[in-house]
Amino acid sequence: MKLKFKHVLPTLTTCFLSLALTACGSKGSETPEPQTEPSTPFDYQALIENAVLGELPGVVLYIDSPQLHFYSAAGIADQEENAPMQIDARIPNGSAGKKLTALLAGMLAQEQRLDLDKPITAYLAPDITDHIPNASIMTTRQMLQHTAGLFDYLNDSNGAFYDAVIEDPDSIKMDEFALQFALDKPAHFTPSQGWRYSNTGYILSGLILDKVLGAHHSGAMRSMIIEPLGLTSMSYGGVEQNLGSITSGYFKNEDGMLNTRPFYQNIGVADAPVVGNAKDMADLLKIIVEGALLSESTHQFLMADDHFIPTGINGLQYSAGLFKEMINGKHVIHHGGSELGYATYNFYVVESKTTVAMLVNCNGYKACDDAHDALYQKVVNELTK
């Protein structure tokens, strides 16, 4: 749910070329073509195993491209049980799941059931919109693209949402619960007059999806996206607990190490809707970027060049649920997630058709955050050489 931008500085790559120029001495001999010295494959297994020797409890890394397939885990999934991390570990995807909310909105727009450019007052009742500044001129498209100027119920509320979750871990927390931390809060700007990441826009979009569908949008997300695309590990957080448990996640504060699984198993919100494994995360991003399994209009809504908006942050652009930037000269589409106890990294390198997901079961304190950020940078630098 909470946004963390991940930027990578370019690295220098060195290519070693061996020229084997042999003179045969006989008439008609030819100089052989220069030969490229075989490169040693990068050892991703050693990379993740070294990472869990430090602050990180466990890591899952999935990489798939025409040239490379890697899927492995290292470390511990549960510290109390000393259970090893498994490749099919299911963790909250955090904001990496925003792409599903945006994808569902695009599908409903294609079916003409949702008008992305109508004011949100056309869908939501006054008991909500009267407490949202600029609601009469704010659209679903703007909320999905973070150009609505909304107060962020997570990043702008000084931890109020998390405090409320910890005080009441057992009840299901859905969009209505999260929205209370953004009502009657000032806007950052008039809609379309800037860009600022706000989880509140996705909460409101979730409520609009419910209105359009006449039921909670988790059902449509399953029937229109999760099942047709074969994302067998994915389920809607909180709402679909019966479909599988989530791996333990760890957050450290002044009271010591806290396992956040009891809290997150009861959270199901449209700004961070799903739990799932690394393979499904990577496969979904590949499907969205490449577009073969989507309608043309839905694919264009998510991926058209003119739908990516400059964020004003180091060349970073944003469409609906997706960031785009250049890393080491390569086009990279990405969106990760950051929760208390869980971090996800999800990116696609366009030039090499490489899709990647990395899951970590700690987050929210400096030692862990620095460790998984460093691990991500090594992976993305290697894959964008």
KEGUTOR-222646 format. One line per 4 residues: number of its first residue (from 0); their letters; for each residue z, x, y of C-alpha. Coordinates in nm, 2 decimals, m for minus. Example, Ala and Ser with C-alpha at 12.3 -4.5 7.8 and 13.67 -1.06 7.14 Angstrom:
# KEGUTOR-222646
0	as	0.78:1.23:m0.45  0.71:1.37:m0.11;
This chain:
# KEGUTOR-222646
0	mklk	0.00:0.00:0.00  0.09:0.26:0.25  m0.20:0.46:0.38  m0.23:0.84:0.33;
4	fkhv	m0.55:1.01:0.45  m0.65:1.30:0.23  m0.87:1.56:0.40  m0.99:1.88:0.24;
8	lptl	m1.10:2.19:0.42  m1.43:2.35:0.31  m1.40:2.64:0.07  m1.64:2.93:0.02;
12	ttcf	m1.82:2.94:m0.31  m1.97:3.26:m0.45  m2.26:3.26:m0.69  m2.31:3.57:m0.90;
16	lsla	m2.67:3.64:m1.00  m2.75:3.91:m1.26  m3.10:4.06:m1.23  m3.20:4.20:m1.57;
20	ltac	m3.50:4.42:m1.48  m3.60:4.60:m1.80  m3.91:4.82:m1.82  m4.07:4.80:m2.16;
24	gskg	m4.31:5.08:m2.11  m4.59:4.92:m2.30  m4.91:4.80:m2.15  m4.90:4.44:m2.04;
28	setp	m4.52:4.42:m2.02  m4.37:4.18:m1.77  m4.05:4.18:m1.57  m3.83:3.90:m1.70;
32	epqt	m3.72:3.62:m1.47  m3.38:3.68:m1.31  m3.10:3.54:m1.52  m2.80:3.35:m1.39;
36	epst	m2.48:3.46:m1.54  m2.31:3.17:m1.72  m2.02:3.04:m1.53  m1.68:2.98:m1.69;
40	pfdy	m1.60:2.61:m1.70  m1.31:2.51:m1.48  m0.99:2.45:m1.69  m0.87:2.11:m1.57;
44	qali	m0.62:2.09:m1.86  m0.45:2.41:m1.74  m0.45:2.28:m1.39  m0.26:1.96:m1.47;
48	enav	m0.03:2.13:m1.71  0.07:2.38:m1.45  0.12:2.10:m1.20  0.39:1.93:m1.41;
52	lgel	0.58:2.25:m1.44  0.69:2.19:m1.08  0.78:1.87:m0.89  0.54:1.63:m1.06;
56	pgvv	0.68:1.44:m1.36  0.34:1.34:m1.50  m0.03:1.34:m1.42  m0.34:1.17:m1.56;
60	lyid	m0.68:1.30:m1.46  m1.01:1.13:m1.54  m1.35:1.29:m1.44  m1.69:1.16:m1.55;
64	spql	m2.04:1.27:m1.45  m2.37:1.35:m1.62  m2.25:1.71:m1.65  m1.88:1.67:m1.73;
68	hfys	m1.63:1.44:m1.90  m1.26:1.51:m1.88  m0.98:1.27:m1.96  m0.63:1.40:m2.02;
72	aagi	m0.26:1.37:m1.93  0.03:1.61:m1.89  0.40:1.59:m1.83  0.65:1.30:m1.86;
76	adqe	0.60:0.93:m1.82  0.97:0.84:m1.84  1.24:1.09:m1.76  1.52:0.90:m1.93;
80	enap	1.33:0.86:m2.26  1.15:1.20:m2.22  0.83:1.01:m2.32  0.51:1.21:m2.26;
84	mqid	0.25:1.08:m2.02  m0.04:0.91:m2.20  m0.40:0.90:m2.08  m0.39:0.52:m2.08;
88	arip	m0.08:0.50:m1.86  m0.09:0.19:m1.63  0.05:0.24:m1.28  0.02:0.05:m0.96;
92	ngsa	m0.31:0.15:m0.80  m0.17:0.09:m0.45  m0.43:0.08:m0.17  m0.70:0.21:m0.41;
96	gkkl	m0.70:m0.16:m0.53  m0.81:m0.29:m0.19  m1.17:m0.25:m0.31  m1.11:m0.54:m0.55;
100	tall	m0.99:m0.77:m0.28  m1.29:m0.67:m0.07  m1.52:m0.71:m0.37  m1.40:m1.06:m0.44;
104	agml	m1.44:m1.16:m0.08  m1.80:m1.02:m0.09  m1.87:m1.22:m0.40  m1.74:m1.54:m0.25;
108	aqeq	m1.94:m1.48:0.06  m2.25:m1.43:m0.15  m2.18:m1.77:m0.31  m2.14:m1.92:0.04;
112	rldl	m1.78:m2.02:m0.03  m1.64:m1.79:0.23  m1.78:m1.71:0.57  m1.67:m1.36:0.66;
116	dkpi	m1.74:m1.41:1.03  m1.56:m1.74:1.09  m1.22:m1.72:1.28  m0.93:m1.70:1.04;
120	tayl	m0.81:m2.03:1.20  m1.08:m2.20:1.00  m0.90:m2.12:0.68  m0.53:m2.07:0.75;
124	apdi	m0.29:m2.33:0.88  m0.13:m2.31:1.23  0.21:m2.23:1.08  0.06:m1.89:1.00;
128	tdhi	m0.21:m1.84:1.27  0.02:m1.94:1.56  0.22:m1.63:1.48  m0.08:m1.39:1.46;
132	pnas	m0.21:m1.26:1.80  m0.58:m1.32:1.85  m0.61:m1.53:1.54  m0.87:m1.76:1.70;
136	imtt	m1.11:m1.47:1.75  m1.02:m1.27:1.44  m1.25:m1.27:1.13  m1.20:m1.19:0.76;
140	rqml	m1.47:m0.92:0.79  m1.27:m0.75:1.07  m0.95:m0.76:0.87  m1.12:m0.61:0.56;
144	qhta	m1.27:m0.33:0.79  m0.94:m0.27:0.98  m1.09:m0.36:1.31  m0.87:m0.66:1.37;
148	glfd	m0.59:m0.47:1.56  m0.32:m0.62:1.34  0.04:m0.50:1.33  0.09:m0.34:0.98;
152	ylnd	0.37:m0.50:0.79  0.43:m0.17:0.61  0.36:0.12:0.84  0.47:m0.05:1.16;
156	snga	0.79:m0.22:1.03  1.02:0.09:0.98  1.06:0.02:0.61  1.17:m0.34:0.64;
160	fyda	0.95:m0.45:0.35  1.08:m0.18:0.12  1.44:m0.26:0.22  1.39:m0.62:0.13;
164	vied	1.23:m0.54:m0.20  1.52:m0.31:m0.30  1.78:m0.58:m0.20  1.60:m0.83:m0.43;
168	pdsi	1.42:m0.65:m0.71  1.39:m0.94:m0.95  1.18:m1.21:m0.77  0.80:m1.19:m0.75;
172	kmde	0.68:m1.07:m0.41  0.34:m1.21:m0.31  0.14:m1.23:0.01  0.36:m1.49:0.18;
176	falq	0.66:m1.26:0.13  0.49:m0.96:0.28  0.34:m1.15:0.57  0.69:m1.24:0.71;
180	fald	0.72:m0.87:0.83  0.41:m0.91:1.05  0.46:m1.25:1.21  0.51:m1.26:1.58;
184	kpah	0.44:m0.89:1.62  0.22:m0.75:1.89  m0.15:m0.66:1.83  m0.26:m0.30:1.87;
188	ftps	m0.59:m0.41:2.03  m0.83:m0.71:2.06  m1.04:m0.76:1.74  m1.35:m0.54:1.72;
192	qgwr	m1.22:m0.32:2.00  m1.09:m0.03:1.78  m1.01:0.08:1.43  m0.66:0.10:1.29;
196	ysnt	m0.55:0.07:0.93  m0.34:m0.24:0.87  m0.23:m0.37:0.53  m0.16:m0.70:0.70;
200	gyil	m0.53:m0.77:0.72  m0.56:m0.76:0.34  m0.25:m0.99:0.31  m0.41:m1.25:0.53;
204	sgli	m0.74:m1.20:0.35  m0.56:m1.27:0.02  m0.42:m1.60:0.16  m0.77:m1.69:0.28;
208	ldkv	m0.91:m1.63:m0.07  m0.64:m1.86:m0.21  m0.75:m2.13:0.04  m1.11:m2.10:m0.05;
212	lgah	m1.04:m2.09:m0.43  m0.78:m2.36:m0.43  m0.56:m2.13:m0.64  m0.42:m1.78:m0.63;
216	hsga	m0.70:m1.53:m0.62  m0.57:m1.33:m0.92  m0.75:m1.58:m1.14  m1.09:m1.53:m0.98;
220	mrsm	m1.03:m1.16:m0.96  m0.99:m1.16:m1.34  m1.28:m1.40:m1.42  m1.53:m1.26:m1.17;
224	iiep	m1.44:m0.88:m1.17  m1.19:m0.75:m1.42  m1.33:m0.92:m1.73  m1.71:m0.91:m1.66;
228	lglt	m1.68:m0.54:m1.56  m1.48:m0.45:m1.87  m1.18:m0.32:m1.69  m0.95:m0.38:m1.98;
232	smsy	m0.64:m0.21:m1.85  m0.63:m0.38:m1.51  m0.41:m0.67:m1.43  m0.28:m0.83:m1.11;
236	ggve	0.06:m0.68:m1.01  0.36:m0.92:m1.06  0.14:m1.22:m1.15  0.01:m1.09:m1.48;
240	qnlg	0.31:m0.90:m1.61  0.25:m1.04:m1.96  m0.07:m0.83:m1.99  0.12:m0.50:m2.01;
244	sits	0.40:m0.29:m1.87  0.37:m0.02:m1.60  0.48:0.35:m1.63  0.79:0.46:m1.46;
248	gyfk	0.76:0.60:m1.11  1.00:0.83:m0.92  1.12:0.84:m0.56  1.39:1.07:m0.43;
252	nedg	1.62:0.98:m0.15  1.97:1.08:m0.04  2.12:0.89:m0.34  1.91:1.09:m0.59;
256	mlnt	1.61:1.01:m0.81  1.52:0.64:m0.83  1.29:0.49:m1.09  1.08:0.23:m0.89;
260	rpfy	0.93:0.06:m1.19  1.18:m0.24:m1.17  1.06:m0.31:m0.82  0.69:m0.27:m0.86;
264	qnig	0.66:m0.48:m1.17  0.74:m0.78:m0.95  0.51:m0.70:m0.66  0.16:m0.87:m0.64;
268	vada	0.00:m0.85:m0.30  m0.37:m0.84:m0.19  m0.34:m0.51:m0.01  m0.24:m0.34:m0.34;
272	pvvg	m0.33:m0.60:m0.60  m0.37:m0.43:m0.93  m0.22:m0.20:m1.19  m0.43:m0.01:m1.44;
276	nakd	m0.53:0.32:m1.59  m0.73:0.61:m1.45  m1.05:0.53:m1.64  m1.07:0.18:m1.51;
280	madl	m1.01:0.30:m1.16  m1.29:0.55:m1.18  m1.53:0.31:m1.36  m1.48:0.04:m1.09;
284	lkii	m1.55:0.28:m0.81  m1.87:0.40:m0.99  m1.98:0.04:m1.03  m1.93:m0.03:m0.66;
288	vega	m2.10:0.28:m0.53  m2.40:0.27:m0.77  m2.43:m0.11:m0.74  m2.63:m0.18:m1.06;
292	llse	m2.39:m0.44:m1.18  m2.34:m0.61:m0.85  m2.57:m0.85:m0.65  m2.76:m0.68:m0.37;
296	sthq	m2.58:m0.87:m0.10  m2.23:m0.78:m0.24  m2.33:m0.42:m0.28  m2.46:m0.40:0.07;
300	flma	m2.14:m0.56:0.21  m1.94:m0.27:0.06  m2.18:0.02:0.07  m2.45:m0.03:0.34;
304	ddhf	m2.45:0.27:0.58  m2.42:0.04:0.89  m2.11:m0.13:0.74  m1.91:0.20:0.75;
308	iptg	m1.73:0.22:1.08  m1.61:0.54:1.24  m1.23:0.57:1.23  m1.20:0.84:1.50;
312	ingl	m1.04:1.07:1.24  m1.24:1.38:1.16  m1.56:1.21:1.08  m1.40:0.96:0.84;
316	qysa	m1.57:0.63:0.81  m1.45:0.30:0.66  m1.62:0.00:0.51  m1.44:m0.28:0.32;
320	glfk	m1.19:m0.11:0.09  m1.37:0.23:0.10  m1.36:0.55:0.30  m1.66:0.78:0.34;
324	emin	m1.66:1.14:0.45  m1.83:1.48:0.40  m1.63:1.73:0.19  m1.77:2.07:0.14;
328	gkhv	m2.11:1.93:0.24  m2.10:1.65:m0.01  m2.08:1.28:0.05  m1.76:1.15:m0.09;
332	ihhg	m1.66:0.78:m0.12  m1.28:0.73:m0.18  m0.97:0.53:m0.13  m0.63:0.64:m0.28;
336	gsel	m0.30:0.46:m0.29  0.06:0.56:m0.19  0.36:0.37:m0.32  0.72:0.46:m0.36;
340	gyat	0.71:0.64:m0.69  0.33:0.63:m0.74  0.03:0.81:m0.60  m0.34:0.74:m0.69;
344	ynfy	m0.65:0.93:m0.60  m0.99:0.77:m0.65  m1.32:0.93:m0.53  m1.69:0.95:m0.61;
348	vves	m1.91:1.24:m0.53  m2.25:1.10:m0.45  m2.47:1.41:m0.51  m2.34:1.47:m0.86;
352	kttv	m2.26:1.11:m0.95  m1.91:1.22:m1.03  m1.64:0.95:m1.05  m1.27:1.06:m1.05;
356	amlv	m0.93:0.90:m1.07  m0.59:1.08:m1.07  m0.26:0.91:m1.12  0.08:1.07:m1.05;
360	ncng	0.42:0.90:m1.12  0.62:1.03:m0.82  0.56:0.98:m0.45  0.73:0.92:m0.12;
364	ykac	0.92:1.24:m0.07  0.80:1.57:0.06  0.82:1.79:m0.25  0.63:1.55:m0.46;
368	ddah	0.38:1.45:m0.19  0.30:1.82:m0.12  0.26:1.89:m0.49  0.01:1.61:m0.57;
372	daly	m0.18:1.67:m0.25  m0.23:2.03:m0.35  m0.34:1.92:m0.69  m0.59:1.67:m0.55;
376	qkvv	m0.73:1.94:m0.31  m0.79:2.17:m0.60  m0.97:1.90:m0.80  m1.19:1.77:m0.51;
380	nelt	m1.28:2.13:m0.40  m1.39:2.22:m0.75  m1.60:1.90:m0.78  m1.76:1.94:m0.44;
384	k	m1.87:2.30:m0.47;
